[in-house]
Amino acid sequence: MAYWLLCAEGQPAVGFALAGYCKLPVENLESTAGELRQLYVCATHQQRGLGTLLFETALEWLEQHYSPLYLGVWSGNYGAQRFYGRYGFAKVGEYGFPVGKTIDRELIFRR
């Protein structure tokens, strides 16, 4: 597992990424599979390339330790889906992800 925190020295964090072994509900999951588990950038700091920086950093680390790679993305987050697609990730499944009292449709992407 690895974790990256994005902040300027002496300032509060504005983003983070978490990566490690894959825990997504993938049928016949490979024992060597890795997952980008979380990637967030505060809304006030988006559109500055910070998400790309975090993603590429996590991706580089994942590629050194795992194969294939997976990630989950909310079905309504079309921008993130296009972003991940540019890096070769494609939808291979979906599942229900609990958010409070509702169940969101989460897509599983693989590369």
C-alpha positions in Angstrom: 0.0 0.0 0.0 1.1 3.6 -0.7 -0.4 6.9 0.1 0.4 10.4 -1.3 -0.6 13.7 0.3 -0.6 16.8 -1.8 0.2 20.1 0.1 2.4 23.1 0.1 4.9 23.3 3.0 3.1 24.5 6.1 -0.3 24.5 4.3 -3.3 22.1 4.7 -3.5 19.2 2.3 -5.5 19.8 -0.9 -5.4 16.2 -2.3 -4.4 12.6 -1.8 -4.1 9.2 -3.5 -4.2 5.7 -2.0 -3.1 2.6 -3.9 -2.4 -1.0 -3.2 -3.7 -4.6 -3.8 -7.0 -4.8 -5.5 -10.1 -5.3 -3.2 -12.8 -4.6 -5.8 -15.4 -7.2 -6.4 -13.9 -8.6 -9.6 -14.8 -12.1 -10.7 -11.7 -14.3 -11.1 -9.5 -11.5 -9.7 -5.8 -12.0 -10.4 -3.7 -12.5 -7.3 -1.2 -9.9 -8.6 -3.9 -7.2 -9.3 -3.4 -3.6 -8.0 -5.9 -0.8 -7.4 -6.0 2.9 -7.3 -8.3 3.0 -4.3 -8.8 6.7 -3.8 -7.9 9.9 -5.6 -9.2 13.3 -4.5 -8.4 16.9 -5.0 -10.3 19.7 -3.2 -12.7 21.5 -5.5 -10.8 24.8 -4.9 -7.6 23.2 -6.4 -9.0 21.3 -9.4 -8.2 22.2 -13.0 -4.6 22.9 -12.1 -3.1 19.5 -13.0 -2.8 18.3 -9.4 -5.1 15.3 -10.0 -3.0 14.3 -13.0 0.1 14.6 -10.9 -1.3 12.4 -8.1 -2.7 9.9 -10.6 0.5 9.6 -12.6 2.6 9.2 -9.3 0.3 6.5 -8.0 0.2 4.8 -11.4 4.0 4.7 -11.6 4.1 3.1 -8.2 1.3 0.6 -9.0 3.0 -0.5 -12.3 6.2 -1.4 -10.3 4.2 -3.7 -7.9 1.1 -5.0 -9.5 -0.5 -6.2 -12.8 -3.2 -5.8 -14.0 -4.4 -2.5 -12.6 -8.0 -1.7 -11.5 -9.9 1.3 -10.3 -13.5 2.2 -9.4 -15.3 5.3 -10.6 -18.8 6.6 -9.9 -21.0 6.0 -12.9 -22.0 9.7 -13.0 -18.4 11.0 -13.1 -18.0 11.2 -16.8 -15.0 13.4 -16.7 -13.1 10.9 -14.6 -14.1 8.1 -16.9 -12.7 10.0 -19.9 -9.6 10.8 -17.9 -8.9 7.2 -17.0 -9.7 6.1 -20.6 -6.9 8.3 -21.8 -4.5 6.2 -19.7 -5.8 2.9 -21.2 -8.4 1.9 -18.6 -11.6 0.4 -19.8 -14.8 -0.6 -18.1 -15.0 -4.3 -17.2 -17.8 -4.4 -14.6 -19.8 -2.6 -12.1 -21.2 -2.9 -8.5 -23.2 -1.2 -5.9 -21.2 1.2 -3.6 -23.0 2.3 -0.4 -23.0 6.0 0.2 -25.1 6.8 3.3 -28.5 5.3 2.8 -28.2 5.0 -1.0 -26.3 2.6 -3.3 -24.3 4.3 -6.1 -23.5 2.5 -9.3 -19.7 2.2 -9.4 -17.9 1.2 -12.5 -14.8 -1.1 -12.4 -12.1 -0.1 -14.9 -9.1 -2.3 -15.8 -5.8 -1.8 -17.6 
